[in-house]
Amino acid sequence: MDERLRQLIEATCQQPDGSLKRRRAMHRLLIELQRLPGLFKSSHPDYLQALNQTLEWIGRYICRDFEHRSQSLQQSLVNWINGYLYWRIRDIHSLDASNPISLDTLIGDSEYGTPLVDQLSETGLNTPTLSGLDGHIERLQQQKIQRLGLKMERYIQQDPEKKLQNCYPRTYPNCNCQLLSQKRYLKDPPDTFQEITQQLNMPLRQLTNHWYGRCKPLLQEIAKDLGYRPHEEP
């Protein structure tokens, strides 16, 4: 398992930050990390929200801040992740005084599990420091943008209602908005309009008119349906 995790981390962190290859590698890594035994669990109905916040945090900081501190890479990752996940779960439990969370909570499937406090990383019990209200708001905005970006990427790939596939110029049915969105937004680097016109054998002006006149407005409507609210505070 350690070698598998090491390969996934290296494959992720060697890619340029923000690139499509890095997002895809990070997706594979996060799937594997969610399966690690020993991650803190909670029966609280909002636990998935805390877990999602933790996964976003991992995506931002694993390549920069994670340190392999124990003999086992797997255990180091569990300790590091639990150190942050604990505070996110504590946040949701703080809204429910009748169900407090304790550092003595056992992690594991039996009565002989390890206390949470023993699995937290050395810095995990320190409340994350925020550089003022502006920094906090900026972090929340970045989280929202990242979540929306992942939703949009998934929507473009799947096009569940065929809205993108069914939007194309009458004389060029292959030039649909799903194909253009994949080439412009999901490829790394993206195809240029000149390259696309050569691939589809169509005039450049007709391609750009379709992209800016129909595809981009359609994508904006889809983004709003997925939760995008311009100029909205987090």
ABEGO torsion letter per residue (X at the ends): XAAAAAAAAAAAAABBBGBAAAAAAAAAAAAAAAABBGBBBBABAAAAAAAAAAAAAAAAAAAAABBBABABAAAAAAAAAAAAAAAAAAAAAAABAABBBBAABBBEABAABBBAAAABBAAAABBBBBBEAAAAAAAAAAAAAAAAAAAAAAAAAAGAAGAAAABBBAABAABBAAAAAAAAAABOBBBBAAAAAAAAGBBAAAAAAAAAAAAAAAAAAAAAAAGBBBGBBX
